[in-house]
């Protein structure tokens, strides 16, 4: 009997420990990551290139809205006065003829990269292009 209660106490302690670990992990999931995620693709197809570009714009706007919503649900624990803000990058759209009927005549695609960052009200993210290093001048 004594052995059974000792075993059940050990299992109860293990269960409590597992619950604590789950609680910590779920709390971390709500934390603003302060980084960009992986690059994702959106596309749109239509009968004309102009309409395909408009479909692409709609698809990109929807995808970015979903990503932005996720940032609003996250919190900044390290910076008490900061808010988790949505930032994204996009590539130039590329359009090409589609494979033909019944598929769209034109297909446009574009890549985006979304991120959530802890920023205070007076902070902005500033992106600058960096020149590729050239050959060293010889004198």
C-alpha positions in Angstrom: 0.0 0.0 0.0 2.8 2.4 0.9 4.5 1.7 -2.4 1.3 2.6 -4.3 0.9 6.0 -2.7 4.6 6.8 -3.3 4.1 5.9 -7.0 1.0 8.0 -7.3 2.7 10.9 -5.6 5.5 10.7 -8.2 3.0 10.6 -11.1 1.1 13.6 -9.6 4.3 15.6 -9.3 5.2 14.7 -12.9 1.7 15.8 -14.1 2.0 19.1 -12.3 5.4 19.7 -13.8 4.1 18.9 -17.3 1.2 21.4 -16.8 3.7 24.1 -15.7 5.8 23.5 -18.8 2.7 23.8 -21.0 1.6 27.0 -19.4 5.1 28.6 -19.9 5.1 27.5 -23.6 1.6 28.9 -24.2 2.7 32.2 -22.6 5.7 32.4 -24.8 3.5 31.8 -27.9 1.7 35.0 -27.2 5.0 37.0 -27.0 6.0 39.2 -29.9 8.8 37.4 -31.7 10.8 40.6 -32.9 11.7 39.0 -36.2 10.5 38.3 -39.8 9.0 35.0 -40.6 9.7 32.9 -43.7 9.0 34.2 -47.2 5.6 33.2 -48.5 4.0 33.4 -52.0 0.7 34.8 -53.2 -0.7 34.6 -56.7 -3.7 35.6 -58.8 -4.9 34.6 -62.2 -7.4 36.0 -64.7 -8.1 36.4 -68.4 -6.0 39.5 -68.8 -2.8 40.6 -67.2 -4.4 43.7 -65.7 -7.1 41.6 -64.0 -4.5 39.1 -62.8 -2.6 41.9 -61.2 -5.7 43.1 -59.4 -6.4 39.5 -58.2 -2.8 39.4 -56.9 -3.3 42.7 -55.0 -6.5 41.3 -53.4 -4.7 38.1 -52.4 -1.7 40.0 -51.0 -3.9 42.4 -49.0 -5.8 39.4 -47.5 -2.6 37.6 -46.6 -1.1 40.7 -45.0 -4.3 41.4 -43.1 -4.2 37.9 -41.6 -0.5 38.4 -40.6 -1.2 41.8 -39.1 -4.1 40.4 -37.0 -1.7 37.8 -35.5 0.7 40.6 -34.4 -2.1 42.5 -32.6 -2.8 39.4 -30.5 0.8 39.3 -29.2 2.4 41.2 -26.4 5.8 42.7 -25.6 7.1 41.4 -22.3 10.6 42.9 -22.4 9.5 46.4 -23.3 6.5 47.4 -21.1 5.6 50.5 -23.2 6.1 48.9 -26.6 3.4 47.4 -28.8 3.8 44.4 -31.1 3.6 46.0 -34.6 3.3 44.4 -38.0 6.0 45.0 -40.6 6.3 43.4 -44.0 8.4 43.3 -47.2 7.3 42.4 -50.7 9.0 41.5 -54.0 8.0 43.0 -57.3 5.1 41.1 -58.9 5.8 38.9 -61.8 3.2 38.0 -64.5 3.4 35.4 -67.1 1.0 33.6 -69.5 -0.9 30.8 -67.9 -1.1 27.2 -69.2 -4.3 27.9 -71.0 -7.9 26.7 -70.8 -9.4 25.9 -68.3 -6.6 27.7 -66.3 -6.3 31.5 -66.3 -4.7 33.1 -69.3 -2.4 35.2 -67.1 -0.9 34.3 -63.7 0.8 36.9 -61.4 2.8 36.0 -58.3 4.6 37.8 -55.6 6.5 37.0 -52.4 6.1 38.7 -49.0 7.8 38.3 -45.7 5.9 39.4 -42.5 7.2 40.1 -39.1 6.1 41.3 -35.7 8.3 43.7 -33.8 8.1 45.4 -30.4 8.1 49.1 -31.0 7.4 52.1 -28.8 5.1 54.9 -30.2 8.1 57.1 -31.1 9.9 54.3 -33.0 9.8 53.4 -36.6 11.5 50.7 -38.7 13.7 52.3 -41.4 14.8 50.2 -44.3 17.8 51.2 -46.3 19.3 49.6 -49.4 22.9 48.5 -48.9 25.3 48.5 -51.8 27.0 45.3 -52.6 30.7 45.4 -51.9 32.7 46.2 -55.0 36.2 45.5 -55.9 38.8 47.4 -53.9 40.4 50.2 -55.8 44.1 49.7 -56.4 46.3 52.8 -56.3 
